[in-house]
């Protein structure tokens, strides 16, 4: 195989140290230079200087948890080509594995150019990604605490969740505070907390709290839950303020993405934090949707296609796009995705159809950020599938339908007569 990088470095990354091997293939026989460094900042700077002294500008390491990030930060801006590879692409042979051999194996693979590089965005996008992911975690935590509080009400025979659509609303919260207080209360104390806009009747509300059986310890636990919810709300508000300050340079991109049906400001910020704004990182939209875990799987053996389920990639991007897809198929101003969803759901089911819509939205985002063109759904079909491919797919469908008609007993002449009886006014595809 051809040597792509005559001088390449492979790094075996650990928490407390790294092992680096420089492979010099400029001569007939490769020369290897190995050295071990600590992961303290000063030692990583020493490692960087060691690479520069040896004239090595091509470095490859595996993405070992978060341990690779300090190494990447030390090399960023000084080494021109830093590749972070998925461990499955640089996995060493079983039985021939230790720190030195791992680093040498990574260097040998990397110099041949057969190691796929993971997508590492710029520093500002990485910082924004940390905050949006933390906001996602806090939001999930708040939802979990709300469910836990609702279960606590049910355990105490309180059925406020049956008469209020939101038990954390104004009227319901005031009633709950009255119940959790250590003082005795009467029906009039409950009714005076009900807002005049409340749609539930007073009789239903009183029936929902009559017979409650909370002991003191249960009330204390529920009070702690409410305090935790208030803390989470405050933390979410602070994180959103920090995010709003960070995304000011990207306001144009955010407004641009919001022109897509189903995309709002929150989802646009999440999308930018995950994929950035420079689509040159991805060779095509096929690579992007595969990286996001929205592409059908490729699993074929002996001419038989097996499971084509999507991968587990895109842990944060995929849920955001699925949420956008659900909103897009309900958008009445632009029914492009709604029509696509209707056709796909009948043939493949609702869940697969939503994943397909999420993929189409990501393809649209890729081309919009690449070309700067506004969202134009009439052009999406020709971008995703060429006319030649559509003729091929339609021909295959026609042949499959013809076989079914033959199996039902129709003759060739009857099928030709059936086709001739139809009035086709559309122009042929050239």
Protein Blocks (a to p, Z undefined) as FASTA:
>chain_A
ZZfblbacdddddfkbccdddddfkbmbdcdddddddfbfklmmmmmmmmmmnopabdcd
ddehjllmmmmmmmgojambdcdddfklmcccehiacfklmmmmmmmmmmnopaccdddd
dfklmmmmmmmmmmmmmmmmmmmmmmmmmmmmmmnopaklmmpmblkbmklmmmmmmmmp
mbdcdfklmmmmpcfklmbdfklmmmmmgopacdfklmmmmmmmmmmmmmmmmmmmmmmm
mmmmmmmmmmmmmmmmmmpghiafklmmmmmmmnojblklpmbfklmmmmnopaccddde
ehiacdfbdcfehkllmmmmmmmmmmmmmpmkbmmlmmmmmmmmmmnojklmmmmmmmmm
mmmmmmmmmnopacdfklmmmmmpcfklmmmmmmmmmmmmmmmmmmnopafklmmmmmmm
pccfbdcdZZ
